[in-house]
Amino acid sequence: MGTDLRAAYMFVFLDGSRPSLHSVVFMRDTYLQKRRGEAAAKQLLPPTNAGFLFIVLWVLMFSATNGLCMGEINHTTETAQNRNSFGIQRIESSTAPLAKRFQIVPVPTEEILVTARQVKFGTVGTTQTVRFLVRDENGEPLAGVRLTPVVVAEPEGIRQHMAIFPPSAITDRAGYVTFEICSGDQPGRYDILLFQNRESESSIVFTRLEFIAQDSNWATMLILSLLGGLAIFLYGLKIASDSLESMVSSRWKNNLATMTNTRWRAILIGFALTTLTQSSGATTALVMSFVRAGLLNFSNSVGIILGAAISGTITVQLISLNLFAYALPAIALGFGIYVGIKNKKAKTLGLAVMGFGFVFFGMKIMTDQMAPLKLFPFFTGAVKALADHPFWAVILSFLFTAAAQSSGATVGIVLSLTRQDLLTLEEAIPLFLGAAIGASVTGLTASIGSTVEAKRVALAHLIYKVFWTIVVLIFAIKPLAVLGIWVTRIISFHAEGAPAGDIMARAVANTYTLYMVITAGLTIPLIPTLEKVCMRLVSGTTEPVRAKYLALSANDSPAVLLGTARREISRMGRFVEEMMSRVADSLFEKDPSWIPFIRERDRKVDILNAELTAHLIDLTRRKLDEKELAEANALLFIISDIESIGDIIDKNLVPLAEKMIADPHKEFSPEGKEELKALHRAVSERLSQMIIALSTNERSLAEWVVKGFAALQREGRLLHESHLRRLRKGVIESLETSSVHLDFINYLLRIDYLIFDICQQLLGRDIYAEAGTSQEDASSEKELQSS
């Protein structure tokens, strides 16, 4: 295969003498015996990755006299007693030690080339065939050259040692030599030095072969370990993002529309919101909810998304720093805060700290598990193929990001690959471009079944990412990589002498940030053009809601016009029904995403109220009989009551929900929460029955609602008393939420009174007595509920 080895050196003794291979083998056996010795001596052995070179140095000093010798390295004299401290067995000799000085001279690696790779993999206890090709400086095969393998390092705890056959071999006419290598009984790394006889007596040339023995299920464990690291990484991102998001004021989120009146302010708000929540996906979903509610226009929505894209690179910058050593301390600190401090805000902060600890811990696991992959031809070949076909690299990265719902996970894997020197910066760029496109899937998912404007915003997000990806792939991969390296050299956060992989990871993170900043800046002036493109691709109107069924015509009879008005009122009632359902989610689940939806529905109710009122007033100016006029007047009362229900939800219940959301640590008592939920369900059921009665003109349903009015009002008073009993008992949750609790009951009772009044109008008669109360009692009840 002709792959050259990197660890080829020539040891030249200054006096011209040369160690014998017999001495090398003897010292190797001495070393292995010591490794099987006492546990205390094992702890003093040099690190494995430098052990082979350390042993060779001692081999050369010892073998110069075929006995115990002294050596000077950097003018430091070492005795046999010193060497014992390094775990080398003392060997007695009657010959006086002779001090030798030597130097290390690199040998061109072309002198020894092997058909096997520098690292050979095998299963524990199996025999592998390794074939070498020896060539001269001109690349011509060398025949008759003897190679002698020496095992200098084995895994700890080994019982059956590595065997190599034959002990030495001579290259054939083509320059090839073959060895059979049987690994030991323990998985791990075995270091083998292959010595080549030299014509010069003053030098010895060796090269290193690393043999990795693995268990039979190593591939499965590698995949599971990578997936486990990825799972920890994603879990850390989620709890950190969720915790930080809960710390952001809901009122600040709800005022998003008023704070983004210009494109630049929209970008800044998007950047700030994503920085606080550490989730560009959460920001995008919030934007889509505001667009769906008609509270954000196209231009400002795209601005927020651009700011979120830039801020999303902050997480990448953090994980590109070599902060792995702080992962477990961060987890411990966050857990301590969460468990040891009762304050709920502190607990939320503890979860965020613990989440970032999990992010770095998962990143460390993925990086370590990817280290062996660079030694596999299949994997390195696949990476090389992706590098040669950047388009497919983008597609693969996009699909992974869309599946994981996290561009941070994809970029985290890219950083792990670059840390292991498996990817260059230019090869990493297409992968993070695909991750950027995959981040737009969140908006596309949120736009399904939404308004035309929301679909256009989601499409704009996708188009902007795809457009700049194509531009970079065709024209700017190399310039972008050069710019990223230049910035990395100027803004250096790595220590002096940091590994090349860590520096390359920083370069990838910096290039990713530069890409997002540059493309966002270039997209801002293109927003009007982008809007026109999206309007062509997504047809439809974004005008405010209008009445669907109203149409005054001289040829339409009053009965037809009253029927169309009733249908439109039913539609108006369904809007209110949706508001009633979602306000419970906002209050009990503390979900702020439904508040823009509720407010948009109230805006639609107000529009329909105005159109219906105008329609019915015009209708009453026509010649109507007494029955038709009475029905028109009743419908006017009904639309007024429905609009009032919408206002109570929007102006009264929503602020209560905002008050609860603003303080994530404030909760209803379990008993009180269940009581409020039960009352809400009862009022919602009566609202639904009223709307059905309105749509179908089913009098029995209206009668059922009217007859249940008094019972529900009594139930409301009982809930008041139940809450007061908890206050007297000193229930902490009830004390903290008392005002919200009582106001919520009062507003639900007011809504139920309006439902009761609508059903009276549907029945077309005065039935206060049937509700179980007198006319005067009902009037006083109405005044009480309105106060």
N, C-alpha and C positions, 0 to 999 in steps of 0.2 A: 504493500500500500504506500510505502515511501513516506510515512509520517515521521518527522524528525522529533527527537526528544529534547526537552528543554534543559534537563539537569545533567549536562555533560561538562566535566571539569578536568583539568590536568594539575596534579600536585607535583611540584618540582622542588626537590631538596636542593638547597643552595650549594651543598658540597658535592652534588652530582650523584649521590647514592640513591638506591631505589628499594622500596619495600617488596618483599616477596608475597606472592598470592597465598602461599601456605600460611604466612603470618596473618594475612587478612582473614582467611577462613578460621584460623585459631581464635583470633580476637572476636570474630562474630559468634563463635560457640561460647566464648567466655561471656559475652554480652547476653546471649539468650539464657545461659545458666543463671545469671544474676537476675534476669527478669522473672525467673521461676523461683527466686529466693524469697526472703522475708518481705512481709507487707510494708514494713518501714522503709526498706531499701527501694521498693517499687515506687513509693511516693516521691522519692528523690530523683527519679529518672527524668531526663529532659523531655520537653514536649515532643509528641509524635511527629509533627510536621517538620521539625528541625532535627529530630533525633538521628536520622541517617547521616546527615552531614557531620554532626558532632562525633558520632562513632567513627566515621572515616578519619577524622582528624586524629583521634586517639590511635586508630589502627596504624596510621602512617608514622606517628611518633614511636609507637611501640615496635613496629616491624622493622624499623631501620637497623636495629641491633639484634633482631630475633629474640628479644627479651625485654626487660623493663628498661625504659629510657626516660629521659627528661625532654620536654619541648618548650620552646618559647613562642608564644603568640602575643604579638604586640608588646614584646619585651617583658612578658610576665612568665616567671619560671614556675613549673608545676612539678610536684614530686609524686611518688607512688601513693603517699599518704593523702595528698590532695585529691588524687583521682579516686580513691576509695569513697570520698564523700559524694561522688557522682554515681555511685552504684557499680563501679567497675571492680571486679574481683582482683585482689592483690596477687601478684605472681612474683615469687622470690627468684633472685638471680645472683650468681656470684660475680657477674661482670659489673664493673663500676658503670653507673649511668653516664651516658654521653649526651650532652645537650645538642640538639639539632634545631636549626631555624628553617622555616619553609614559608612559601607564599602560594596563594591560589591564583592560577592563571586560567581565564576562560578559554575553552577549546571551541572552535567553530562547530556548531551543532550538525553541520553537514557531514562531519566525519563519521558519525554513527547514525544511521537511519534504520527504522524498523518497519516491518510490514504490519505488525500489530500496533495498536494505539499506545500512547504513553500510559494509559490506564486500562487494565484488563478486568472485566467483570466475570464472575463465576459463582456457582452455587456451592455452599459449604460442603466439603468432603468430595467434590468432583474433581476430575482431571481436565485441565485445559491445555491445548496445544498453542504455543506462541512461537511464531516464526520471525526471525530477524534478517534484515538485509544490511550488510556492511559494505560501505562504499568509500572511496577515497575522496580527496578534495575536489577532484574533477567529476565526481559522480559515477565513476567506474566501479563495478563490483570488485571486492577484494576477496580472493580465494586464499584458503590456508590460514586464516586468522582465527586464533583461539579466543573464545569468549567463556568466561567463568562466572556463573551466577552466585551471588551471596545474599542470603536473606538476613536483613539487619533489623527488621522491626515486625512484630506480630501483635495481634490484639491481646489484651489482658485476659487472664484466666484460661489460656489455651492449654490443652492437654496433649493433643496430637498435632505436632508441628508440621509446617509446610515442607513438602518434599519436591525436589527438582531433579529431573533425570534428563540427560546425563549430567554428572557434576561439572563437566566442561565439554565443549564441542568446538569443532573446527568448521569454518565456512566451506561450502562446496565451490565448484567452479563458477557458479552464478552468484556467489557471495551470500548465500542463504545458510542459516543455521537454525535448527529447531530444538525446542525444549518442551518437555512435558511437565506441567506444574500442577501439583495436587495441593489444594488449599488445606489449611488446618481445620480443626473441628469447631472453631469459633468464627462467627461473622465479624467482619471488620476489615481494616486495611493492613496489607502486608507489603512492606517495602523491600524491593529486590535491587541490588546493585549488580550490574553486569560489567566486569572488567575485561579490557581488551589488552592483549600483549602488545607492547610497542617495541619497535626496533631500538629506540633509544633507551639506555639503561637508567636514564635520569627522570623518567616520567612514567606515570600510569594513568590510563584513560578509563573512565567508567561512565555509565549512564544509568539512569534510574527507571525502573518499571514499578508502577503501583498496581497491585492486585487487590481488587475489592471482592471479598467473599460475602455473599448475601444469602439470607434464608430463602426457601423456595417460594414463600408468599410475599416477597419484598415488593412486587409491583402493586399488589392489592393494598398493602399497608402504605405505600407511597401515595397512592391516589386518595385513600381515606384520610391520610394526614394532611394532604393539601386541602381537601374538602373541609376538614375540621378547622384548619387555620382560616380558611375563607369564611366559614360559619361564624367563628369568633370575631373576625374582622367586621362582618356585616352586622352581627348582633351589637357590637360596640358602637358602630355608626348609628344604629337605630335608637338605642337607649340614650346616647349622647344627644342625638337630634331631637328626640321626643322630650327629653328633659329641658333642653335649652328652649325649645318651642313653647313649653308650658310656662317658662319664666318670662316670655315676651307678653307684654300687656295686650289683652284682647281688644281694648279700646283703641290701641295704636293700630292694630290690624284692621279694625272696622272703619277707621278713618283713612284707610289707604287711598280711597278715591279722591278725597280732598287734598291729600298731600302730594299727589302726582299730577299736578296741572300742567307741567311741561315735560318734555322728553328727558332733559338732563336730570330734573328732580326725580323722574320715574326711575332712571338708572341708579341714582344714588339710593333711593328707597329700596329698590330691588337688591342692591348690594348690601345695604345695612340689614334688611330683614333676613337675608340668607346667611350673613355673617353671624347674626344672633341665633338663628335656628340650626345652622350648619346643615341645611338641606335645601338644595335648589329645587328638588322635586316637590317639597312642601310649599315653597313659594309659588311654583308654577301652578299647583293645584288650587292655591288660594286665589291666584290671579284668575284662573278659569271660573271660579265661583263668582267673582265680582263681575267678570264679563258676562256670564250667564244671567246675572241679575241686572245687567244694563248699567252698572255703576262705573265701569271703566270703558273707555273707547279703545280702538285698535292701536293707535299710536302710543298711548301711555302704557298699554298692556305689553307691547313689544319692548318698550323701554325697561319695564320692570324685569322682563325675562332676560334682557341683555345684562342688566346689573347682577341678576342672580347667577348667570353663567360665569361672570368674572369672579364673583365671590365664592363660587363652588370650587375654585382652584385653591382656596386657602387650606382646605382639608388635604389636598394633594401636597401642598407645600409642607404641611406638618408631618405627614407620613414619609416624606422624602428625607427628612432629617433623621439622623441616626439616634433616635430616642428610645431604642429598644430597651436599654438598661433601666429606663424609668417606667416601663410598662407595669411590672408587678407592684412597685411602690405606689403607682397611681391607682391601681385596683385596690390595694390595701387601704390607701388613704380615703378613696371614695366610699369603700365599704364601711370604714370606721365612721365617717361622717353620717352615712345613711342609717347605720344602726345606733350610733351613740348619741345623736342629737335629735331631739323630738320636734324641733321647729321644721315645718314642712318645706319651707323654702330651702333650708339647709339640706334637707333630705334630697330635694330635687337637684341641688348643686352637687351633692355626693354622687348621685346617679350619673350626672354628666361627666364628672372626673373619672368615675369607674368605667364609663363607656369609652372614653379616650384611652384608658389603660388597656381595655380589651382590643381596641383598634391597633395599638402598637404591638400588643402581644400576638394577635393574629397575623400581623404583618411579619413579625419575627419568625413565626412558625412556617409561613409560606416561603420566606426567603431561605431558611435553613433546609426545608424539604426540596427546594429547587436546586440546591447546590449539586447533587449528583447528576441532575439531568443534563448538565453541560458535557458530561462524559459519554452520553449515549449518542451514537451516530444517528439513530432514528429521530430523536428529539432535535438535535442540532440541525439535522437535515430539514426537518419540518420548519424550524425557525428560519433557516436560510431560504427555504421556498417562499415563506411569507414575505421575507425581505425582498425577494426577487419579484414578487407579485403584490405590490402594496394595495391594489384594489381589493383583493381577496382578504388581505389583512384588515381592511376597513370593514368589510362585510362580517367577518368573523367577530371582530370586536363589537360591532353594532348588535349582533344577535346575542352575544353574551351579556351585554349591558341591558338590553331589553328584557332578557330573562331574569337577570339578577335585580332589575329595577334600581341599579346603582352604578353610576359612572365611576364613583370612587373605588368600587371593587375592581373594576377593569383596570383603572390606572394603578391601583395598588399591586396587581399582578404584574403589570408592565414594569413597575419599579423593582419588584423582586427579581424579575428576569435581568434587568440592567445591573442590579447589584451583583449578580453572579456572572457578569460579562457574557450573558447569552444574547443580549441585544445591544446594538449601538444606538446612538441618539437618532440617526436617520431612520433606522429600522423601527424605532419606537413611535415615531410621529404618526404613521398611518393607524397604529393601534389606538392612540388617544383621540385621533380624529373620529374613528368609529365609535368610541365611547361618548364623545360629544353628541354625535347624532342619536345614539341610543338614549341619551337623557331627554330627548324630545318626546319619547314614547309616553311619558307621564301626562303631558298635555294632550296628546292625541287620545289617550284613554279617557281623560276627564271630559273631553269634548263630545264623546259618544252620546247621542240622544239630546244634545244641548242645542243652544240657539245658533243661528247662522254666524253671528259675530264671534262666538266662542270657537266655532270650527275654523273660522278664518285665522284667528290668533294662533290656534294650535298648528295650523298648516304653515303659517308664517314662521313659527319657531323651527319647524322641520326644514323649510326651504332655505332659511338663512344658514343652518348648519350644513346642509348638503352642498349648497353653492360654494361656501368657502372651503369645504373639504375638497371639492373638485379642483378649485383654483390652486390650493396648496399641493395636491397630488401632481398636478401637471407642471406647475411653474416654480413652486417655492419650498420644496422639502429641504434642499441643501441650504438655501439662504436662511430659512427659519432655524435650521440646526446650527449654522454658523452664528446667528444672532443669539441663540440660546447659550452656546458655549461662551461667547463674549460676555454676556451678562453674568454667567456663573463665575467667570474669572474676576469680574469686578465686585460682585456681591457674593462673597464667600462666607458660608456659614459652617464649613467643615474645618476640622482641625488640620494643622500642618502635618503633612505626611499621611493624610487619610487615604484609605484604600481607593483604587481607581473606580471600583463599582459604586461606592458611596458618592463620589464626585459626579459620576455619570447619572446617578439617580437625581441628584440636585439639578443637573442640567436638563433632565427630562421634565421635572416639575417646573423649572423656570420657563422652558420652551412652551409648555402647556399654558401657563399663565400669560405669556406674551401672545400666544395665538388667540386666546380669548379676549384680551384687551384690544389687540389690533383689529380683529374682526368685528368686535362690538363698535369700535370707533368708526370703522368703515361702513357699518350697516346703518348707523343713525341717519345720515342724509338720504339713504335709500328707502327709508320707511314708507314715504308716500308711494313710491313705485311698487314696493312690496305689497302694500294694501291694494293697489289696483290689480296686481297679479292674483292675489287671493280672492278678490271680488269676482274676477273672471272664472276662477277655478271652482269657487263655491258660490253658486247662484242663490238668490233669495233676497228677501227684504229684511232690514233691521229696524223698520219703523216701529214706534210704540204700539202696544196692543190696541186693537180697535174692536168695536162690537162686530160680531160675525153675522147676527141674524136680523138686525134692525134695518128696516127700509120703508120709509114713508112714501106711499104712492096713492094718488087719488083713486086708483082702481082697486086698492086693497080695502077689504071690509074691516070694520073695527074688531071683529072677532079674530081675523088673521093677525092684525097688528098686536092685539093683546097676547095672542099665542106666541109670536116672535119675541115679545118683551119678556114673557115668562121664561122662555128658553134662555134668553140672555141673562136673566136674573139667576137662573140655575147655574150657569157658567160662572157667574160672579160668586155664587155661594161655594162652588168647588174650589175657587182660589182661596177663600177664607178657610175652608176645611183643610187645605194643604198647610196654610199658615198655622192653624191650630195644632196640627200634628208635629210640625217641625219646631215649634217653640218649646215643646216638651223635650225634644232631643237636645236643644240648646241649654235648657235649664238643668235637666236631670243628668245628662251625660257631659255637660260642659263642652259642647261642640260649637265653636264659634262659626264654623263654615256655613251654617244654615241661616245666620242672621242676615247676610246680604240677600239671600233668597226670599226671606220673609218680607223684607222691605221692598223688594221688587214686586212681590205679589200684592202688597198693599198699594203700591203705585198703580198697578193694573186695576185693582178694585176701585180706586178713586176715579180713574179714567172711565170705567164702565158706569160708575155711579152718575158721572156728569152726563154721559151720552144717554143713559136710560132715563134720567130725569127730563132731559130735553125732549126725548122721544115721547114720553107719556104726557108731558105738558102740551105738546103739539097735538097729541091725540085727543086730549080733553077739550080742545077748542073745536073739535068736530061735533057734528050732531050725533050724540050718543043717547041710547035709552038709559033708564035709571040703573039697570043692572050692570051695563057696560061701564057707566061712569063710576059706580061703586067699586067695580073691580080695578079700574085704572087708579083710583085713589088708594085702594088697598095696596096695590103694587108700588106706589110711591112711598108709602110707609115702610113696606118691606125692604126696598133697596136702601132706604135711609138706615134701617136697623142693621142690615148686613154690612153696610159701610162703617157703622159704629163698632160692630164686632171686630172688623179689620183694624180699626184705629186702636181699640183696646189692646189687641195683640201687639201691634207695632209700637204704640206709644207707652204702653204700661208693662206688658209681659216681657217684651224684649229687653227693656232696661233692667228688669229683675234678673233675667238670664245673664246680661252683661256684668251685673254686679257680682253674681256668683262665679262667672268665668274669670273675672279680674283677680279674684283671690282663690287660687287653686286649692288652698288649704281649708277653705270654708265648706262645710258639708252639712246637709240636713241630718237630723237624727234618723236612724233606720226606721223607726216607727212613724215619724213625721213624714218621711219621704214616701213611704208606702201609702199613707193617707192622702197626700197630695196627688200621687199617681192615680189612686182610685177615683178621686174627685175629677181629675182631668179626663179620665176615661169615660166617666159618666156624662160629663158635659159634652165631650166629643161625640159620644153615641147619640145624644139628643140633637146635636147639630147635624149629624148625618141623616137622622130620621126626618128632620125638618126640611133638608134639601131634597130628599126623596119625595116628601109630600108636596113640595113646591113644584117639582118636575112632573110628577104623575097626577097631581091633584087628588091624592089619596087622603080623604078626610079622616080615616081611622088613625093614620099615623099622626096627624096633627092633634087629634083628640088624645092620643097616648102621651104626647109631649106635654100638652096642657095639664092633663091630670097628674103628671109626675112632678110638676113644678113645685108645689108646696113641700113635697117630701124631700126634694133635693135641697131646698132652702133650709129646711130643718137639719139636714145632714151637714150643711155648711156651718150652722151654728154649733153643732156637736163637735166638729173638727176644731173650731175656735176654742171650745172648752178643753178638748183633749190637749191642745198645744199649751194652754195656760197651766194645766196640771203638770206638764213636763217642766215648764218654767219654775213652778213652785218646788219641784224636786231637784232643781239645779242641774238639769241635763245641759252639758256644755254646748253641744251642737245646736240645741234649741235656743239657747241664749244668744249664740253668734248669728243665727239665721232668723231670728224672731220677726224682724220687720219684713223680710222677703216672704217668709212663710205666711204671715197674716195677709199681706197684700195680695199674694197669689190666690188665696182663697176668696178674697173679696172680688178680685177681677173676674175669676171664674163664675162667681155668682151673678155678677153684672152681665156677663155674656149669656148665662142661662136665662136671665130675665128677658134679654133681647130675643132669644130663641122662642121663649114663651109668647112674647108679644107678636112675633112674626106668625106663629101658628094661630093666634087669635085672628089675625087679619086673613089668613087662609080660610078659616072657618066662617068668616064674615059675620060674626055675631059677638056680643059681649058676654063672656062666660067666666067672669071673675069668680062667681059663686061656685062654679064647677071645679075651680082650682083649689077649693077648700078654704077660701078667704073671702072677705067682703070687698065691695068696691073701694071703700075707704082704706081698708088694710092694704089692698093692692097698690093704691095710689101712694100711700105712705111708704110702702116697700120700694116702689119705684124711685121715690125721692131719696130714700136712704141709700139705695144702690148707686144713684147718680152722684151722691155727695162725696 
